[in-house]
Amino acid sequence: MTTETSTAVDRNASNNSVVAIPFWDACLFWLKLGFISFGGPAGQISIMHQELVEQRRWISERRFLHALNFCMLLPGPEAQQLATYLGWLMHKTWGGIVAGVLFVLPSLFILIGLSWIYITYGESTLIAGLFYGIKPAVTAIVLQAAHRIGSKTLKNRYLWAIGILSFTGLAAFDLPFPLIVASAGIIGIFGGKFAPTSFQSAPHKTTLNANAAPAIIDDHSPTPQHALFRWTKLIKVVAACAVLWILPMAALTYSHGWNSPLTQMGWFFTKAAFLTFGGAYAVLPYVVQGAVGHYGWLSTPQMMDGLALGETTPGPLIMVVAFVGFVGGYTKAVCGPELLFVGGALAACLVTWFTFLPSFLFIFAAGPLIESTHNEISFTAPLTAITAAIVGVILNLTLFFAYHVLYPHGLAEHIDWAACSVAFIAFLALFFFKQKVTTVIVECAILGLVYSQFMHYFH
């Protein structure tokens, strides 16, 4: 038995509850996770399962999956929410805050630095060549996301119909993303009532060696006192999160005005945080509609470059919003023309705050209710329908990106055959050779650099 296990397995005989898993050991783990959490939510969840369930034995397999399946039902990044939930379960509210914050903090600092390099040197031949190859790769990556989610979700004709209607609503009628989500949820409510077997969600599955040592927080450990539901506690959590949202929004409105870029970023990404059913790829169309189309904080090519940067840095993919905030704050000179970097960094931090604050609300407020809602069809059916709609949404995003990559000057101009070739290579690498996303991005970036240098030399 490890030192960590022997310390944490000490129990209070009077109430038979776990004394504590060492808090600072947990802090160090969450910090390490923030720097190594590559590979999207699947990779991040896998790291937590390997470390916390298999190696450290801080929590049992069943309780880990119970928390995971709950987090997968929530809007927002499920891996970050799972870390927050596990930190909260082990060390109360501060444990959840530390786990959730450290999960995204390294990514925020890294993306601020990369965003500054991109916006400052992005027009150089070297950087432009790298991103010329990355953009077609992003198109293939988003298509893979649609396939991955669709293969898990579209299990019957009802869910297929929802996905097709979602795609048609966006591609043919340009319906707002929130309307798509709300419509799918309403369909799911009726589907759960009249065809419940068709709207059941599949739980996440992992495996564990049957001979593994007992976990510190095992299947039979009593629910900690802080995890029991109380109306007073719920009211305090909601009130605290409301204050943490109202204060910065009020300060921004007072100092910059409601229509300023910073204030609108706070409002826009608060709404986005409540619409991220299905992961980061699900909310990207909404971000593109708002940040690119409505507000003009950045362009479509810049959005694709930001997605590539998000894919190659640790942390949840939804951290691409930090790039959106930085570029928007920098180009709009929100702190004045002499403080462009400060404006970009401030916008990135604010966007991250408003995007992730609801995730903490969901965990701290709804965590104690897990037992009463988990696996109830009336609760899961609408979310299953929403996930089916997300498949159509992501497929529409693929076409949107493909259009801007293959026809950068409009349909009236010739197709960019070089970009088309890189996209096809990325497609083969992802679907047939099963390469990692980060590997494909690096390979395509090299192809783009070689091609751009070749064209520059001969012209």
C-alpha positions as CSV (number, residue, x, y, z in Angstrom):
1,M,0.0,0.0,0.0
2,T,1.4,3.4,-0.9
3,T,2.0,6.3,1.5
4,E,-0.9,8.2,0.0
5,T,-3.2,5.2,0.6
6,S,-2.1,4.5,4.1
7,T,-2.6,8.2,5.0
8,A,-6.0,8.5,3.5
9,V,-7.3,5.1,4.6
10,D,-7.3,6.3,8.2
11,R,-10.9,6.6,9.3
12,N,-12.8,8.3,12.0
13,A,-14.3,5.5,14.1
14,S,-17.1,7.7,15.5
15,N,-18.8,8.3,12.2
16,N,-17.0,5.7,10.0
17,S,-16.2,8.4,7.3
18,V,-13.0,8.9,5.4
19,V,-10.8,11.4,7.1
20,A,-9.1,12.8,4.0
21,I,-7.1,12.0,0.9
22,P,-4.1,14.2,1.4
23,F,-5.1,17.7,0.0
24,W,-1.7,18.8,-1.2
25,D,-1.2,15.4,-3.0
26,A,-4.5,16.1,-4.8
27,C,-3.4,19.6,-5.6
28,L,-0.2,18.4,-7.2
29,F,-2.1,15.8,-9.2
30,W,-4.6,18.4,-10.5
31,L,-1.7,20.7,-11.5
32,K,0.1,17.9,-13.3
33,L,-3.2,17.0,-15.1
34,G,-3.5,20.6,-16.3
35,F,-0.2,20.3,-18.1
36,I,-0.6,16.8,-19.5
37,S,-4.3,16.6,-20.4
38,F,-3.9,16.3,-24.1
39,G,-6.1,14.1,-26.4
40,G,-9.5,15.8,-25.8
41,P,-12.1,14.6,-23.3
42,A,-11.5,10.9,-24.0
43,G,-7.7,11.2,-23.3
44,Q,-8.3,13.4,-20.2
45,I,-10.9,11.1,-18.7
46,S,-8.5,8.2,-19.4
47,I,-5.7,9.9,-17.5
48,M,-7.9,10.5,-14.5
49,H,-9.2,6.9,-14.5
50,Q,-5.7,5.5,-14.7
51,E,-4.3,7.8,-12.0
52,L,-7.2,8.0,-9.5
53,V,-8.9,4.6,-10.0
54,E,-6.2,2.2,-11.1
55,Q,-2.9,3.5,-9.6
56,R,-3.7,5.7,-6.6
57,R,-7.0,3.9,-5.7
58,W,-8.4,7.1,-4.3
59,I,-11.9,6.3,-5.7
60,S,-13.6,3.1,-6.9
61,E,-14.5,2.2,-10.5
62,R,-18.2,2.4,-9.9
63,R,-18.2,5.8,-8.2
64,F,-15.9,7.2,-10.8
65,L,-18.3,6.0,-13.6
66,H,-21.3,7.3,-11.6
67,A,-19.7,10.8,-11.5
68,L,-18.6,10.6,-15.2
69,N,-22.0,9.6,-16.5
70,F,-23.5,12.5,-14.5
71,C,-21.0,15.0,-16.0
72,M,-21.7,13.7,-19.5
73,L,-25.3,14.8,-19.1
74,L,-24.4,18.4,-18.3
75,P,-23.6,21.2,-20.7
76,G,-20.0,22.1,-20.6
77,P,-16.6,20.3,-20.8
78,E,-17.3,16.9,-19.2
79,A,-13.6,16.2,-18.4
80,Q,-13.2,19.5,-16.5
81,Q,-16.5,19.0,-14.7
82,L,-15.4,15.4,-13.8
83,A,-12.2,16.8,-12.2
84,T,-14.2,19.4,-10.4
85,Y,-16.7,16.8,-9.1
86,L,-13.9,14.4,-7.9
87,G,-12.1,17.3,-6.2
88,W,-15.4,18.3,-4.6
89,L,-16.1,14.8,-3.4
90,M,-12.7,14.4,-1.9
91,H,-12.1,17.8,-0.4
92,K,-15.4,19.7,-0.4
93,T,-15.9,23.0,-2.2
94,W,-12.3,24.2,-2.2
95,G,-11.2,20.8,-3.5
96,G,-13.6,21.2,-6.5
97,I,-12.4,24.8,-7.1
98,V,-8.8,23.8,-7.1
99,A,-9.3,20.8,-9.3
100,G,-11.5,22.7,-11.8
101,V,-9.2,25.8,-12.0
102,L,-5.9,23.9,-12.3
103,F,-7.5,21.8,-15.1
104,V,-7.8,25.0,-17.3
105,L,-5.2,27.4,-15.9
106,P,-2.1,26.1,-17.7
107,S,-4.0,26.0,-21.0
108,L,-5.1,29.6,-20.5
109,F,-1.6,30.9,-20.1
110,I,-0.3,28.8,-23.0
111,L,-3.0,30.0,-25.3
112,I,-2.5,33.6,-24.4
113,G,1.2,33.2,-25.4
114,L,0.4,31.3,-28.6
115,S,-2.4,33.8,-29.5
116,W,0.1,36.7,-29.1
117,I,2.6,35.0,-31.3
118,Y,-0.1,34.2,-33.9
119,I,-1.6,37.7,-34.0
120,T,1.9,39.4,-34.1
121,Y,3.7,37.1,-36.5
122,G,0.9,35.4,-38.3
123,E,1.5,37.2,-41.5
124,S,5.1,36.0,-41.8
125,T,5.9,33.5,-44.5
126,L,6.8,30.8,-41.9
127,I,3.7,31.2,-39.7
128,A,1.3,31.7,-42.7
129,G,2.7,28.5,-44.3
130,L,2.2,26.5,-41.2
131,F,-1.4,27.5,-40.9
132,Y,-2.1,27.1,-44.6
133,G,-1.7,23.3,-43.9
134,I,-3.5,23.4,-40.6
135,K,-6.8,24.8,-41.9
136,P,-7.6,21.8,-44.2
137,A,-6.6,19.5,-41.3
138,V,-9.1,21.2,-39.0
139,T,-11.8,20.5,-41.6
140,A,-11.0,16.8,-41.4
141,I,-10.8,16.9,-37.6
142,V,-14.3,18.4,-37.3
143,L,-15.7,15.8,-39.7
144,Q,-14.1,13.1,-37.6
145,A,-15.8,14.6,-34.5
146,A,-19.2,14.4,-36.3
147,H,-18.5,10.7,-37.1
148,R,-17.3,9.9,-33.6
149,I,-20.3,11.4,-31.9
150,G,-22.8,10.2,-34.5
151,S,-21.6,6.6,-34.3
152,K,-22.3,6.6,-30.6
153,T,-25.5,8.5,-30.7
154,L,-27.5,7.8,-33.8
155,K,-28.7,4.3,-32.8
156,N,-32.2,4.4,-34.3
157,R,-34.4,6.2,-36.9
158,Y,-35.7,8.7,-34.4
159,L,-32.3,10.0,-33.5
160,W,-31.2,9.9,-37.2
161,A,-34.2,12.0,-38.1
162,I,-33.3,14.6,-35.4
163,G,-29.7,14.8,-36.7
164,I,-30.9,15.3,-40.3
165,L,-33.4,17.9,-39.3
166,S,-30.8,19.7,-37.3
167,F,-28.4,19.7,-40.3
168,T,-31.1,20.9,-42.6
169,G,-32.2,23.7,-40.3
170,L,-28.7,25.1,-40.1
171,A,-27.6,24.5,-43.7
172,A,-30.8,25.4,-45.6
173,F,-32.5,27.8,-43.2
174,D,-29.7,29.2,-41.1
175,L,-31.7,28.7,-37.9
176,P,-30.1,29.9,-34.6
177,F,-28.1,27.3,-32.7
178,P,-30.2,27.8,-29.4
179,L,-33.4,27.1,-31.4
180,I,-31.9,23.9,-32.6
181,V,-31.0,22.8,-29.1
182,A,-34.3,23.8,-27.6
183,S,-36.3,22.0,-30.3
184,A,-34.3,18.8,-29.9
185,G,-34.8,18.9,-26.1
186,I,-38.6,19.3,-26.6
187,I,-38.6,16.3,-29.0
188,G,-36.6,14.4,-26.4
189,I,-39.1,15.1,-23.7
190,F,-41.9,13.6,-25.8
191,G,-39.7,10.8,-27.0
192,G,-38.8,9.8,-23.5
193,K,-42.5,9.6,-22.7
194,F,-43.8,7.8,-25.8
195,A,-40.7,5.9,-27.0
196,P,-38.4,5.6,-24.0
197,T,-36.2,2.7,-25.3
198,S,-35.2,4.8,-28.3
199,F,-34.0,7.7,-26.2
200,Q,-31.9,6.0,-23.6
201,S,-28.3,7.2,-23.3
202,A,-25.5,4.7,-23.3
203,P,-23.3,4.9,-20.2
204,H,-19.6,5.5,-20.4
205,K,-17.7,2.2,-19.9
206,T,-14.2,1.4,-18.6
207,T,-12.6,-1.7,-17.2
208,L,-10.6,-2.4,-14.1
209,N,-8.7,-5.4,-12.9
210,A,-10.9,-7.4,-10.6
211,N,-8.0,-8.1,-8.3
212,A,-7.3,-4.4,-7.6
213,A,-7.0,-3.2,-4.0
214,P,-10.0,-1.6,-2.3
215,A,-10.3,2.1,-3.1
216,I,-10.2,4.7,-0.3
217,I,-13.6,6.0,-1.4
218,D,-15.1,2.7,-2.4
219,D,-18.5,1.5,-3.5
220,H,-19.7,1.2,0.1
221,S,-18.2,4.4,1.6
222,P,-21.0,6.6,3.0
223,T,-21.8,9.8,1.2
224,P,-19.7,12.6,2.8
225,Q,-21.7,15.1,4.8
226,H,-20.8,17.9,2.4
227,A,-22.2,15.9,-0.5
228,L,-25.7,15.5,1.0
229,F,-28.4,17.6,-0.4
230,R,-29.7,20.6,1.6
231,W,-31.8,23.4,0.4
232,T,-29.8,26.0,2.3
233,K,-26.6,24.8,0.7
234,L,-28.2,24.9,-2.8
235,I,-29.4,28.5,-2.2
236,K,-25.9,29.5,-1.1
237,V,-24.2,27.9,-4.1
238,V,-26.6,29.6,-6.6
239,A,-26.3,32.9,-4.8
240,A,-22.5,32.8,-4.7
241,C,-22.3,32.0,-8.4
242,A,-24.8,34.7,-9.2
243,V,-22.7,37.2,-7.4
244,L,-19.5,36.0,-9.1
245,W,-21.3,36.6,-12.5
246,I,-23.0,39.9,-11.6
247,L,-20.0,41.7,-10.2
248,P,-17.7,41.5,-13.2
249,M,-20.7,42.1,-15.6
250,A,-21.7,45.1,-13.6
251,A,-18.1,46.4,-13.5
252,L,-17.7,45.9,-17.3
253,T,-21.0,47.6,-18.0
254,Y,-20.1,50.5,-15.8
255,S,-16.6,51.0,-17.1
256,H,-17.0,50.1,-20.8
257,G,-20.8,50.2,-21.5
258,W,-23.1,47.4,-22.4
259,N,-22.3,47.4,-26.1
260,S,-18.5,47.3,-25.6
261,P,-16.6,44.2,-26.8
262,L,-15.6,43.1,-23.3
263,T,-19.2,43.3,-21.9
264,Q,-20.7,41.5,-25.0
265,M,-18.0,38.8,-24.7
266,G,-19.1,38.2,-21.1
267,W,-22.7,38.0,-22.1
268,F,-22.2,35.9,-25.2
269,F,-19.9,33.3,-23.6
270,T,-22.2,33.0,-20.6
271,K,-25.0,31.9,-23.1
272,A,-22.5,29.6,-24.9
273,A,-21.7,27.9,-21.6
274,F,-25.3,26.7,-21.2
275,L,-25.4,25.3,-24.8
276,T,-22.4,23.1,-24.9
277,F,-24.2,19.7,-24.8
278,G,-22.1,17.3,-26.7
279,G,-18.7,18.9,-26.0
280,A,-16.7,21.7,-27.5
281,Y,-17.4,20.8,-31.1
282,A,-21.1,21.2,-30.4
283,V,-20.8,24.8,-29.3
284,L,-18.3,25.8,-32.1
285,P,-21.1,26.6,-34.6
286,Y,-22.7,28.9,-32.0
287,V,-19.3,30.6,-31.4
288,V,-18.8,30.9,-35.2
289,Q,-22.3,32.4,-35.6
290,G,-21.7,35.0,-32.9
291,A,-18.0,35.7,-32.7
292,V,-17.4,35.6,-36.4
293,G,-20.7,36.4,-38.0
294,H,-22.5,38.8,-35.6
295,Y,-19.7,40.5,-33.6
296,G,-16.8,40.3,-36.0
297,W,-14.3,39.7,-33.3
298,L,-12.3,37.4,-35.6
299,S,-12.5,35.9,-39.1
300,T,-13.4,32.4,-40.1
301,P,-9.7,31.5,-41.0
302,Q,-8.6,32.9,-37.7
303,M,-11.3,30.7,-36.0
304,M,-9.9,27.6,-37.7
305,D,-6.4,28.6,-36.7
306,G,-7.6,29.0,-33.1
307,L,-9.2,25.6,-33.1
308,A,-5.9,24.1,-34.3
309,L,-4.1,25.8,-31.4
310,G,-6.7,24.5,-29.0
311,E,-6.2,20.9,-30.3
312,T,-2.5,21.1,-29.7
313,T,-2.5,22.5,-26.2
314,P,-3.4,20.7,-22.9
315,G,-6.8,21.3,-21.3
316,P,-10.4,21.1,-22.7
317,L,-10.9,22.0,-26.4
318,I,-13.5,24.6,-25.3
319,M,-10.4,26.7,-24.3
320,V,-10.4,27.8,-27.9
321,V,-12.7,30.6,-26.5
322,A,-9.6,32.1,-24.9
323,F,-8.1,32.5,-28.4
324,V,-11.3,34.1,-29.6
325,G,-11.2,36.5,-26.6
326,F,-7.6,37.3,-27.1
327,V,-7.9,38.0,-30.9
328,G,-11.1,40.0,-30.3
329,G,-9.7,42.0,-27.4
330,Y,-6.4,42.7,-29.3
331,T,-8.0,43.7,-32.7
332,K,-10.7,45.8,-31.0
333,A,-8.0,47.5,-28.8
334,V,-10.3,47.2,-25.7
335,C,-7.6,48.7,-23.5
336,G,-6.4,51.2,-26.0
337,P,-3.9,51.1,-29.0
338,E,-0.9,51.3,-26.7
339,L,-2.0,48.2,-24.6
340,L,-3.0,45.7,-27.3
341,F,-1.5,42.7,-25.5
342,V,-3.1,43.7,-22.2
343,G,-6.5,44.0,-23.9
344,G,-6.1,40.6,-25.5
345,A,-5.0,38.9,-22.3
346,L,-7.8,40.6,-20.3
347,A,-10.4,39.5,-22.9
348,A,-9.1,35.9,-22.8
349,C,-9.3,35.8,-19.0
350,L,-12.8,37.2,-19.0
351,V,-14.0,34.9,-21.6
352,T,-12.6,31.9,-19.7
353,W,-14.2,33.1,-16.5
354,F,-17.7,33.4,-18.0
355,T,-17.4,30.1,-19.9
356,F,-16.4,28.0,-16.9
357,L,-18.3,29.6,-14.1
358,P,-21.5,27.7,-15.0
359,S,-19.6,24.4,-14.9
360,F,-18.8,25.0,-11.2
361,L,-22.4,26.0,-10.6
362,F,-23.6,22.7,-12.2
363,I,-21.3,20.5,-10.0
364,F,-21.7,22.3,-6.7
365,A,-25.5,22.7,-7.0
366,A,-26.5,19.5,-8.8
367,G,-23.8,17.1,-7.4
368,P,-25.9,16.2,-4.3
369,L,-28.8,15.4,-6.5
370,I,-27.0,12.8,-8.6
371,E,-28.7,9.9,-6.9
372,S,-32.2,11.2,-7.6
373,T,-31.6,12.1,-11.3
374,H,-29.1,9.6,-12.6
375,N,-30.4,7.3,-15.3
376,E,-34.0,8.6,-15.1
377,I,-35.4,8.6,-18.6
378,S,-37.3,11.8,-18.1
379,F,-33.9,13.5,-17.4
380,T,-31.7,11.7,-19.9
381,A,-34.1,11.6,-23.0
382,P,-33.9,15.3,-23.8
383,L,-30.1,15.2,-23.6
384,T,-30.0,12.2,-25.9
385,A,-32.1,14.0,-28.4
386,I,-29.9,17.1,-28.1
387,T,-26.8,15.1,-28.7
388,A,-28.4,13.6,-31.8
389,A,-29.0,17.2,-33.0
390,I,-25.4,18.1,-32.3
391,V,-24.3,15.6,-34.9
392,G,-26.1,17.6,-37.6
393,V,-24.7,20.8,-36.2
394,I,-21.1,19.6,-36.3
395,L,-21.6,18.2,-39.9
396,N,-22.9,21.7,-41.0
397,L,-19.8,23.2,-39.4
398,T,-17.6,20.8,-41.4
399,L,-19.2,22.1,-44.6
400,F,-18.8,25.7,-43.5
401,F,-15.1,25.2,-42.8
402,A,-14.6,23.2,-46.0
403,Y,-16.1,26.0,-48.1
404,H,-13.7,28.6,-46.6
405,V,-10.7,26.4,-47.0
406,L,-11.4,25.0,-50.5
407,Y,-12.9,28.2,-51.9
408,P,-11.1,31.0,-50.0
409,H,-12.1,33.6,-52.6
410,G,-15.7,32.4,-53.2
411,L,-17.4,29.8,-55.4
412,A,-16.8,32.1,-58.4
413,E,-13.0,31.3,-58.2
414,H,-11.3,28.0,-58.7
415,I,-11.0,25.4,-56.0
416,D,-7.7,25.4,-54.0
417,W,-6.4,22.0,-55.0
418,A,-3.4,22.2,-52.7
419,A,-5.7,22.7,-49.7
420,C,-8.0,20.0,-51.0
421,S,-5.1,17.6,-51.2
422,V,-4.0,18.4,-47.6
423,A,-7.6,17.9,-46.4
424,F,-7.7,14.5,-48.1
425,I,-4.4,13.4,-46.5
426,A,-5.7,14.5,-43.1
427,F,-8.9,12.5,-43.7
428,L,-6.9,9.4,-44.5
429,A,-4.7,9.8,-41.5
430,L,-7.6,10.2,-39.1
431,F,-10.1,7.7,-40.5
432,F,-7.9,4.9,-42.0
433,F,-4.5,5.2,-40.2
434,K,-6.1,6.2,-36.8
435,Q,-3.4,8.8,-36.1
436,K,-3.8,11.2,-33.2
437,V,-5.2,14.7,-33.9
438,T,-2.0,16.4,-32.7
439,T,0.1,14.2,-35.1
440,V,-2.2,15.0,-38.0
441,I,-2.0,18.8,-37.3
442,V,1.8,18.7,-37.2
443,E,2.0,16.7,-40.4
444,C,-0.3,19.0,-42.2
445,A,1.4,22.1,-40.9
446,I,4.7,20.8,-42.4
447,L,3.0,20.1,-45.7
448,G,1.6,23.6,-45.7
449,L,5.0,25.1,-44.9
450,V,6.7,23.1,-47.7
451,Y,4.1,24.0,-50.2
452,S,4.1,27.8,-49.3
453,Q,7.9,27.9,-49.4
454,F,7.9,26.2,-52.8
455,M,5.3,28.6,-54.2
456,H,7.1,31.6,-52.7
457,Y,10.4,30.4,-54.3
458,F,9.0,30.0,-57.8
459,H,6.9,33.3,-57.7
